[in-house]
Amino acid sequence: MTSIGQDVLVIGYGPTGMALSALLGQYGHRVTVVERYAGLYNLPRAATFDDETMRLLQKLGIAERVATGTRVQRSYDWCNADGEVLIGNEFSDFGRCGWPEFNMMFQPVLERELDALCRRTPGIEVVRGYAVTELRQTDDGAEVVASPADELGRPLRTPDDARRTFNARFVIGCDGGNSTVRSDLGVEWDDYGFQEPWLVCDFRLKRDLKLPMALQYGDPERPISIISIGPHHHRFSFMLDDAVSGPRIKADQVWAWVSRWISPQDADLIRIAPYTFRSTIARQWRKGRVLLAGDAAHQMPPFLGQGMCSGFRDANNLAWKLDLVLRGAGEDLLSTYVEERAPHVRAITAKAVELGRLQTIRDKQAAKRRDEELLARRRAGLRPEGFRFPGYSEGLLAPAAADDYARGQLFPQAWVGTDAAHTQRFDDASGGGWVLAVLGSATCTGLDDDLAAWRAVGGTVVVLGTPTGPANPWPVVNDTDGAYRQWFDEHRCTAVIVRPDWYVYGSAASDSLRHLLAACLTDLHPARLVSQA
């Protein structure tokens, strides 16, 4: 029996667990990951991610490598059974987070990059082939016992000396929808009522084909989803009449269903997977020193492409809070993880359920009414109602104020320049972490002592101004496209404190910046804001 003392023990080595481990490792903490399977899954599950996810991959230093295995998608159409476009969604090549808004991926490529990052990051140990069998909380941490697992990830009956015991200050369950950690905690689901059986069929392309890249067929006979999953793979998903029939469907039936688009001469069928789309959210995300993240905390239908993205947001939110707690902040800070992430996920899940119900109408008369209504909107030139992802209203934020219009909102990432010849994304220029971004040097006038206190705890100051202007003690970058001036004008402020997950702690005008800085430093005392490793 081996005892390993770590800062954080992560259970589950999917994308959420990998991202969380990599972030904590880069903060300088000791992390052990326990994964029940002996190797990477090597088959696609998630198919898309957004610009906020790519921004996190940028933070981890692997965005460019991951981008080579993705396909940027600029449209996503919803059609009726006759192929008429009911809803035409369009996406930007440069979203709020500075990357394409809609990226189609082959998940094994992403996981290989994340795995390689974890393995080369000091302080991270990955233990594969062990399934968690016991979880106990102690006065100063938690203890987990894991047994060797079979090829299906199930614990084997083994002697006590074959088991491993892990001790850590915190345990994070990232072990998927069937989470052992969640079950051990006795946490129940809130169910949003969307539970539909589908058959997911993945193909490896042998040659270039003119296939729909992102298309939903709202055919009441059998709703279909067709999407690219990276440059060399494609996915066809078919709604089933019942969950029982899925495992009985063989390759011949799949080829018959896809014959109007693709044939065995065009591609290899690499995966047939019955899957039930669910809409469930854990009622508790934290019990003491054990927390849940990713699918262990929430499952949503795929119609917004936000399942994995929400797991990455969990990791990005939780990592810097764990960092602060491990460096001296009070453990109550971890409660803000739940206060922020749970409502955010609930809003996205509700919208995904709404869209799923719209696309999966099986009653022909109801589908006809849907088609007529949506076609009438298109003929009238009405654009589809876009979904704006929510910000945070509760949690680790500045005290609410009527004139703080940016509080809890996602801070954008645009191009900035250090001179006329060199531009880079804002996060690369600011260095990440806690950032005070101000519009013009004059905003900082008379605040030398306050800014010194901010920088003494590791905060960064970035001035959006003219790099060639007068000498300035803080980094000055050029607002290359005017995106930040527009954003500051829209939010009626001249300064914002941006958290490490890019959500705004609070905003201020020049005359109230001192109070904003003081509030933030009080909230975060006595921890330092950045790793000193």
C-alpha positions as CSV (number, residue, x, y, z in Angstrom):
1,M,0.0,0.0,0.0
2,T,1.5,3.3,-1.2
3,S,0.8,6.7,0.3
4,I,1.3,9.8,-1.8
5,G,0.8,13.2,-0.4
6,Q,-0.2,15.8,-3.0
7,D,-1.8,19.2,-3.2
8,V,-4.6,18.1,-5.5
9,L,-5.8,14.6,-6.6
10,V,-7.7,14.7,-9.8
11,I,-10.0,11.7,-10.6
12,G,-10.4,11.2,-14.3
13,Y,-8.1,12.1,-17.2
14,G,-10.5,13.3,-19.9
15,P,-10.3,16.8,-21.3
16,T,-11.5,18.5,-18.1
17,G,-9.2,16.6,-15.8
18,M,-6.2,17.1,-18.2
19,A,-6.8,20.9,-18.4
20,L,-7.3,21.2,-14.6
21,S,-4.1,19.2,-14.0
22,A,-2.1,21.2,-16.5
23,L,-3.2,24.6,-15.0
24,L,-2.5,23.5,-11.5
25,G,0.9,22.1,-12.6
26,Q,1.8,25.4,-14.2
27,Y,0.8,27.2,-11.0
28,G,3.5,25.1,-9.4
29,H,1.4,22.6,-7.4
30,R,1.8,18.9,-6.9
31,V,-1.0,17.0,-8.8
32,T,-1.7,13.3,-9.1
33,V,-4.3,12.1,-11.6
34,V,-5.9,8.7,-11.3
35,E,-7.5,7.3,-14.4
36,R,-9.2,3.9,-14.6
37,Y,-8.2,3.2,-18.2
38,A,-4.7,2.1,-19.2
39,G,-4.4,4.4,-22.2
40,L,-6.0,7.3,-23.9
41,Y,-9.5,6.7,-25.4
42,N,-8.4,7.4,-29.0
43,L,-11.9,7.7,-30.3
44,P,-13.9,11.0,-30.7
45,R,-16.6,11.9,-28.3
46,A,-16.9,15.7,-28.2
47,A,-16.8,17.3,-31.7
48,T,-16.6,21.1,-31.3
49,F,-15.2,23.8,-29.1
50,D,-15.5,27.5,-29.0
51,D,-13.2,30.5,-28.9
52,E,-13.2,30.6,-25.1
53,T,-11.8,27.0,-25.0
54,M,-9.2,28.0,-27.6
55,R,-8.2,30.9,-25.3
56,L,-7.6,28.4,-22.5
57,L,-5.5,26.3,-24.8
58,Q,-3.6,29.5,-25.6
59,K,-3.1,30.0,-21.9
60,L,-1.7,26.4,-21.7
61,G,0.6,27.1,-24.6
62,I,-0.8,24.5,-27.0
63,A,-3.4,26.5,-29.1
64,E,-1.4,26.6,-32.3
65,R,-0.7,22.8,-32.1
66,V,-4.3,22.0,-31.5
67,A,-5.4,24.3,-34.3
68,T,-3.6,22.2,-36.9
69,G,-6.1,19.4,-36.1
70,T,-9.2,21.4,-36.2
71,R,-11.5,22.8,-38.9
72,V,-12.9,26.3,-38.5
73,Q,-16.6,26.3,-39.2
74,R,-18.4,29.5,-40.2
75,S,-22.0,28.3,-40.5
76,Y,-24.3,25.8,-38.8
77,D,-27.7,25.3,-40.6
78,W,-30.9,23.7,-39.3
79,C,-33.0,22.2,-42.1
80,N,-36.4,20.6,-42.4
81,A,-37.0,17.2,-44.0
82,D,-37.0,18.8,-47.5
83,G,-33.6,20.4,-46.9
84,E,-35.0,23.9,-46.6
85,V,-32.9,26.0,-44.2
86,L,-35.0,26.9,-41.1
87,I,-32.2,28.6,-39.1
88,G,-28.9,29.7,-40.5
89,N,-26.3,30.4,-37.8
90,E,-23.1,32.2,-38.7
91,F,-19.8,32.3,-36.7
92,S,-16.9,34.7,-36.7
93,D,-13.3,33.8,-37.4
94,F,-12.4,36.1,-34.5
95,G,-14.7,35.8,-31.5
96,R,-14.7,37.6,-28.2
97,C,-11.8,35.5,-27.0
98,G,-9.6,36.2,-30.0
99,W,-10.1,32.9,-31.8
100,P,-12.6,31.4,-34.2
101,E,-16.0,30.9,-32.6
102,F,-16.8,27.4,-33.9
103,N,-14.0,24.8,-34.2
104,M,-14.6,21.2,-35.4
105,M,-12.2,18.8,-33.9
106,F,-11.1,15.1,-33.7
107,Q,-10.9,14.7,-29.9
108,P,-8.0,12.3,-29.8
109,V,-5.8,15.0,-31.3
110,L,-6.7,17.4,-28.5
111,E,-6.3,14.8,-25.8
112,R,-2.8,13.8,-27.1
113,E,-1.7,17.4,-26.9
114,L,-3.1,17.8,-23.4
115,D,-1.6,14.5,-22.3
116,A,1.8,15.5,-23.6
117,L,1.6,18.9,-21.8
118,C,0.7,17.2,-18.5
119,R,3.5,14.7,-18.8
120,R,6.1,17.4,-19.4
121,T,4.9,19.7,-16.7
122,P,6.8,19.3,-13.4
123,G,4.7,18.2,-10.4
124,I,2.1,16.2,-12.3
125,E,1.9,12.4,-12.0
126,V,-0.5,10.4,-14.1
127,V,-1.5,7.1,-12.7
128,R,-3.4,5.0,-15.3
129,G,-5.2,1.7,-14.9
130,Y,-6.5,2.3,-11.4
131,A,-10.2,2.6,-10.5
132,V,-11.3,4.5,-7.3
133,T,-12.9,2.2,-4.8
134,E,-12.9,4.3,-1.6
135,L,-13.1,8.0,-0.8
136,R,-12.7,9.4,2.7
137,Q,-12.4,13.0,3.9
138,T,-10.0,13.8,6.8
139,D,-9.4,16.8,8.9
140,D,-6.8,18.3,6.6
141,G,-7.6,16.6,3.2
142,A,-9.0,13.5,1.6
143,E,-7.9,9.9,1.2
144,V,-8.6,7.9,-1.9
145,V,-8.0,4.1,-2.4
146,A,-7.8,2.8,-5.9
147,S,-7.5,-0.8,-7.2
148,P,-6.0,-2.1,-10.5
149,A,-8.7,-2.0,-13.2
150,D,-9.6,-4.3,-16.1
151,E,-9.7,-3.1,-19.7
152,L,-13.2,-1.7,-19.2
153,G,-12.0,0.4,-16.3
154,R,-13.7,-1.8,-13.6
155,P,-11.8,-2.5,-10.4
156,L,-10.3,-5.9,-10.1
157,R,-10.5,-8.1,-7.0
158,T,-6.9,-7.8,-5.8
159,P,-4.9,-8.2,-2.6
160,D,-4.6,-5.2,-0.4
161,D,-0.9,-4.7,-1.3
162,A,-1.9,-4.2,-4.9
163,R,-4.1,-1.2,-4.1
164,R,-2.8,2.3,-3.9
165,T,-3.8,5.0,-1.4
166,F,-3.5,8.7,-2.2
167,N,-3.7,11.6,0.2
168,A,-4.3,15.1,-1.0
169,R,-5.5,18.4,0.4
170,F,-8.3,18.5,-2.3
171,V,-9.9,15.9,-4.5
172,I,-11.6,16.9,-7.8
173,G,-13.9,14.4,-9.5
174,C,-13.5,14.8,-13.3
175,D,-14.6,11.2,-13.9
176,G,-17.5,11.7,-16.3
177,G,-21.3,11.3,-16.3
178,N,-21.1,8.0,-14.3
179,S,-18.8,9.6,-11.7
180,T,-17.7,7.4,-8.9
181,V,-16.8,10.5,-6.9
182,R,-20.2,12.0,-7.3
183,S,-21.8,8.6,-6.2
184,D,-19.5,8.3,-3.2
185,L,-20.6,11.8,-2.1
186,G,-24.2,10.9,-2.4
187,V,-25.0,13.8,-4.8
188,E,-28.2,13.6,-6.8
189,W,-29.0,15.1,-10.2
190,D,-31.4,17.8,-11.2
191,D,-33.0,16.5,-14.4
192,Y,-34.1,19.0,-17.1
193,G,-36.2,16.4,-18.7
194,F,-34.4,15.9,-22.1
195,Q,-33.4,12.3,-22.5
196,E,-33.2,11.0,-26.0
197,P,-31.5,8.0,-27.5
198,W,-29.2,8.6,-30.5
199,L,-26.7,6.5,-32.6
200,V,-23.4,8.3,-33.1
201,C,-21.4,7.1,-36.2
202,D,-17.9,8.3,-36.9
203,F,-16.1,8.0,-40.2
204,R,-12.4,8.4,-41.2
205,L,-12.4,10.0,-44.7
206,K,-10.3,8.4,-47.5
207,R,-10.6,11.4,-49.8
208,D,-12.0,14.9,-49.9
209,L,-15.7,15.0,-50.1
210,K,-18.4,17.6,-50.4
211,L,-20.2,16.8,-47.2
212,P,-22.4,19.0,-45.0
213,M,-19.9,20.4,-42.4
214,A,-22.5,21.3,-39.7
215,L,-26.1,20.5,-40.4
216,Q,-29.1,19.5,-38.4
217,Y,-32.0,17.7,-40.2
218,G,-35.2,18.2,-38.3
219,D,-36.9,15.3,-40.1
220,P,-39.7,13.9,-37.9
221,E,-39.1,10.5,-39.4
222,R,-35.6,10.5,-38.1
223,P,-33.8,13.6,-36.9
224,I,-30.2,13.6,-38.2
225,S,-27.0,15.5,-37.2
226,I,-24.1,15.8,-39.7
227,I,-20.9,17.4,-38.6
228,S,-17.2,17.5,-39.4
229,I,-15.0,16.3,-36.6
230,G,-11.7,17.8,-37.8
231,P,-10.0,17.7,-41.2
232,H,-10.1,14.0,-41.8
233,H,-13.2,12.7,-39.9
234,H,-17.0,13.1,-40.1
235,R,-19.9,12.3,-37.8
236,F,-23.4,11.2,-38.6
237,S,-25.8,10.9,-35.7
238,F,-29.3,9.5,-35.9
239,M,-32.1,9.8,-33.4
240,L,-33.5,6.4,-32.4
241,D,-37.0,5.4,-31.6
242,D,-35.9,3.8,-28.3
243,A,-32.7,3.1,-26.4
244,V,-33.0,-0.6,-26.7
245,S,-32.5,-0.7,-30.5
246,G,-29.2,1.1,-30.5
247,P,-26.9,-1.8,-29.6
248,R,-28.5,-4.0,-32.2
249,I,-27.7,-1.7,-35.1
250,K,-24.8,-2.9,-37.2
251,A,-22.5,-1.4,-39.9
252,D,-24.8,-2.5,-42.8
253,Q,-27.7,-0.5,-41.4
254,V,-25.4,2.5,-40.8
255,W,-24.1,2.5,-44.4
256,A,-27.7,2.3,-45.7
257,W,-28.6,5.4,-43.6
258,V,-25.7,7.4,-44.9
259,S,-25.7,6.2,-48.5
260,R,-27.0,9.5,-49.9
261,W,-23.9,11.2,-48.6
262,I,-21.0,8.7,-48.3
263,S,-20.0,5.1,-49.2
264,P,-17.4,2.6,-48.1
265,Q,-15.3,3.8,-51.0
266,D,-15.2,7.2,-49.4
267,A,-14.5,6.4,-45.8
268,D,-14.0,3.8,-43.0
269,L,-16.6,3.5,-40.4
270,I,-14.6,3.6,-37.2
271,R,-17.2,3.9,-34.4
272,I,-20.9,3.1,-33.8
273,A,-22.0,4.2,-30.4
274,P,-25.5,4.3,-28.9
275,Y,-25.7,7.3,-26.7
276,T,-28.5,8.9,-24.7
277,F,-28.4,12.7,-24.7
278,R,-29.1,13.9,-21.2
279,S,-29.8,17.1,-19.3
280,T,-28.7,16.7,-15.7
281,I,-26.9,18.9,-13.3
282,A,-25.5,17.9,-9.9
283,R,-27.3,19.5,-7.0
284,Q,-24.0,19.9,-5.1
285,W,-20.6,20.5,-6.7
286,R,-18.7,20.6,-3.5
287,K,-18.6,18.7,-0.2
288,G,-15.8,19.7,2.1
289,R,-12.5,19.2,0.3
290,V,-14.0,17.2,-2.6
291,L,-15.4,19.0,-5.7
292,L,-16.9,18.0,-9.1
293,A,-16.1,19.3,-12.5
294,G,-17.0,18.6,-16.1
295,D,-19.5,15.8,-16.9
296,A,-19.3,14.6,-13.3
297,A,-21.1,17.9,-12.4
298,H,-23.3,18.4,-15.5
299,Q,-24.5,16.7,-18.7
300,M,-26.2,18.6,-21.5
301,P,-27.5,17.8,-25.0
302,P,-25.0,18.6,-27.8
303,F,-27.1,21.1,-29.7
304,L,-25.0,24.1,-28.6
305,G,-21.7,22.2,-28.7
306,Q,-21.0,23.3,-25.1
307,G,-20.5,20.1,-23.1
308,M,-16.7,19.9,-23.2
309,C,-16.5,23.7,-23.3
310,S,-18.3,23.9,-20.0
311,G,-15.9,21.4,-18.5
312,F,-13.0,23.6,-19.6
313,R,-14.7,26.6,-18.0
314,D,-15.0,24.6,-14.8
315,A,-11.3,23.8,-14.9
316,N,-10.3,27.4,-15.7
317,N,-12.4,28.8,-12.9
318,L,-11.4,26.2,-10.3
319,A,-7.7,26.1,-11.0
320,W,-6.8,29.7,-10.0
321,K,-9.1,29.5,-6.9
322,L,-7.4,26.3,-5.8
323,D,-4.1,28.0,-6.4
324,L,-5.1,30.9,-4.1
325,V,-6.3,28.6,-1.4
326,L,-3.2,26.5,-1.5
327,R,-1.2,29.7,-1.1
328,G,-3.1,30.9,1.9
329,A,-6.6,32.1,1.0
330,G,-9.5,30.9,3.0
331,E,-11.3,27.7,1.8
332,D,-14.5,29.6,1.6
333,L,-13.2,30.9,-1.7
334,L,-14.0,27.5,-3.3
335,S,-17.7,28.1,-2.6
336,T,-17.5,30.8,-5.3
337,Y,-16.7,28.2,-7.9
338,V,-20.1,26.7,-7.3
339,E,-21.8,30.1,-7.1
340,E,-20.4,31.1,-10.5
341,R,-20.3,27.9,-12.5
342,A,-23.6,26.2,-11.6
343,P,-25.9,29.1,-12.8
344,H,-23.8,29.5,-15.9
345,V,-24.1,25.8,-16.8
346,R,-27.8,25.8,-16.0
347,A,-28.5,28.6,-18.4
348,I,-26.5,26.9,-21.2
349,T,-28.2,23.6,-20.5
350,A,-31.7,25.1,-20.6
351,K,-30.9,26.6,-24.0
352,A,-29.5,23.4,-25.3
353,V,-32.6,21.6,-24.2
354,E,-34.8,24.2,-25.9
355,L,-32.9,23.7,-29.2
356,G,-32.9,20.0,-28.8
357,R,-36.6,19.9,-28.5
358,L,-37.0,22.1,-31.5
359,Q,-34.8,19.8,-33.7
360,T,-36.2,16.5,-32.5
361,I,-39.9,17.0,-33.0
362,R,-41.3,13.6,-34.1
363,D,-44.9,14.6,-34.6
364,K,-45.4,15.5,-38.3
365,Q,-48.0,18.2,-37.7
366,A,-46.0,19.8,-35.0
367,A,-42.9,19.7,-37.3
368,K,-44.9,21.3,-40.1
369,R,-45.9,24.2,-37.8
370,R,-42.3,24.6,-36.7
371,D,-41.2,24.7,-40.3
372,E,-43.8,27.2,-41.4
373,E,-43.0,29.6,-38.5
374,L,-39.2,29.5,-39.0
375,L,-39.4,29.7,-42.8
376,A,-41.7,32.8,-42.4
377,R,-39.1,34.4,-40.2
378,R,-36.4,33.8,-42.9
379,R,-38.6,35.2,-45.6
380,A,-39.1,38.3,-43.5
381,G,-35.4,38.7,-43.2
382,L,-35.3,38.1,-39.5
383,R,-32.0,36.8,-38.2
384,P,-32.0,33.9,-35.8
385,E,-32.1,34.8,-32.1
386,G,-28.6,34.4,-31.0
387,F,-27.7,33.0,-27.6
388,R,-25.4,35.2,-25.5
389,F,-23.5,33.2,-23.0
390,P,-24.1,34.6,-19.5
391,G,-21.6,36.2,-17.3
392,Y,-21.4,35.8,-13.5
393,S,-23.6,37.7,-11.1
394,E,-22.5,36.1,-7.8
395,G,-19.2,34.9,-6.6
396,L,-15.7,36.4,-6.3
397,L,-16.7,39.8,-7.8
398,A,-16.5,43.4,-6.7
399,P,-19.4,44.6,-4.6
400,A,-22.4,45.2,-6.9
401,A,-22.8,48.8,-8.0
402,A,-25.4,50.3,-10.3
403,D,-22.7,51.9,-12.5
404,D,-20.5,48.8,-12.8
405,Y,-21.7,47.5,-16.2
406,A,-18.8,45.1,-16.8
407,R,-18.8,43.2,-13.5
408,G,-18.9,39.5,-14.1
409,Q,-18.7,39.8,-17.9
410,L,-16.2,38.1,-20.1
411,F,-13.3,40.4,-21.0
412,P,-12.5,40.3,-24.7
413,Q,-9.2,39.4,-26.2
414,A,-8.3,41.5,-29.2
415,W,-5.0,42.3,-31.0
416,V,-2.7,44.8,-29.4
417,G,0.7,46.1,-30.4
418,T,3.8,47.1,-28.7
419,D,4.8,49.2,-31.8
420,A,3.7,49.7,-35.3
421,A,5.3,46.5,-36.5
422,H,4.4,44.0,-33.8
423,T,1.0,42.8,-32.7
424,Q,-0.1,40.0,-30.4
425,R,-3.2,38.8,-28.6
426,F,-4.0,40.7,-25.4
427,D,-3.4,37.7,-23.0
428,D,0.1,37.2,-24.5
429,A,0.9,40.8,-23.9
430,S,-0.5,41.0,-20.4
431,G,1.0,37.7,-19.2
432,G,-2.3,36.4,-17.9
433,G,-3.0,36.1,-14.2
434,W,-4.7,39.1,-12.5
435,V,-4.7,42.1,-14.8
436,L,-5.7,45.7,-14.2
437,A,-6.4,47.0,-17.7
438,V,-6.8,50.8,-18.0
439,L,-7.7,53.0,-20.9
440,G,-5.0,55.6,-21.1
441,S,-2.2,56.5,-18.7
442,A,-4.2,59.3,-17.2
443,T,-6.5,56.7,-15.5
444,C,-3.6,55.9,-13.1
445,T,-2.8,59.4,-12.1
446,G,-2.4,59.8,-8.3
447,L,-2.6,56.1,-7.7
448,D,1.1,55.2,-7.3
449,D,0.8,53.7,-3.8
450,D,-2.3,51.7,-4.7
451,L,-0.7,50.3,-7.9
452,A,2.4,49.5,-6.0
453,A,0.3,47.4,-3.5
454,W,-1.4,45.7,-6.5
455,R,1.9,44.8,-8.1
456,A,3.5,43.8,-4.8
457,V,1.0,40.8,-4.6
458,G,1.6,39.8,-8.2
459,G,-1.1,41.9,-10.1
460,T,-0.3,43.2,-13.5
461,V,-1.1,46.6,-15.0
462,V,-1.6,47.1,-18.7
463,V,-2.3,50.5,-20.2
464,L,-4.2,50.7,-23.5
465,G,-2.6,53.7,-25.1
466,T,0.2,54.8,-27.3
467,P,3.4,52.7,-26.8
468,T,5.5,55.5,-28.4
469,G,4.3,58.1,-26.0
470,P,5.9,59.4,-22.8
471,A,7.8,57.0,-20.6
472,N,5.5,55.0,-18.4
473,P,6.2,52.6,-15.5
474,W,3.6,50.1,-16.7
475,P,3.4,48.2,-20.0
476,V,1.6,50.2,-22.7
477,V,0.0,48.5,-25.7
478,N,-1.8,49.9,-28.7
479,D,-5.4,49.1,-29.1
480,T,-4.8,48.0,-32.7
481,D,-8.4,47.7,-34.0
482,G,-10.1,50.0,-31.5
483,A,-11.8,47.0,-30.0
484,Y,-11.0,47.9,-26.4
485,R,-12.0,51.6,-26.7
486,Q,-15.3,50.4,-28.0
487,W,-15.7,47.9,-25.2
488,F,-14.8,50.4,-22.5
489,D,-17.2,52.9,-24.0
490,E,-20.0,50.4,-24.1
491,H,-19.4,49.5,-20.4
492,R,-18.9,53.1,-19.3
493,C,-15.6,52.6,-17.6
494,T,-11.9,53.4,-18.0
495,A,-10.5,50.5,-15.9
496,V,-11.3,46.9,-15.2
497,I,-9.7,44.2,-13.0
498,V,-9.7,41.0,-15.0
499,R,-9.4,37.6,-13.2
500,P,-7.2,34.7,-14.5
501,D,-10.3,33.2,-16.2
502,W,-10.9,36.5,-18.0
503,Y,-14.1,37.4,-16.2
504,V,-14.2,40.9,-14.9
505,Y,-13.9,41.3,-11.1
506,G,-15.2,44.8,-11.4
507,S,-14.9,48.0,-13.4
508,A,-14.4,51.7,-12.5
509,A,-14.0,55.2,-13.7
510,S,-10.8,57.0,-12.8
511,D,-12.2,58.5,-9.7
512,S,-13.3,55.1,-8.2
513,L,-10.4,52.9,-9.3
514,R,-8.8,53.2,-5.8
515,H,-11.9,51.7,-4.2
516,L,-12.0,48.9,-6.7
517,L,-8.3,48.0,-6.1
518,A,-8.9,48.1,-2.3
519,A,-11.9,45.8,-2.6
520,C,-10.1,43.3,-4.7
521,L,-7.0,43.2,-2.4
522,T,-9.3,42.8,0.6
523,D,-11.2,39.9,-1.0
524,L,-8.0,38.1,-1.9
525,H,-6.0,38.6,1.3
526,P,-3.7,36.9,2.4
527,A,-2.9,35.0,-0.8
528,R,-0.7,36.2,-3.5
529,L,-2.3,36.5,-6.9
530,V,0.2,34.5,-8.9
531,S,2.4,31.6,-8.5
532,Q,5.8,32.4,-7.1
533,A,7.2,29.0,-8.2
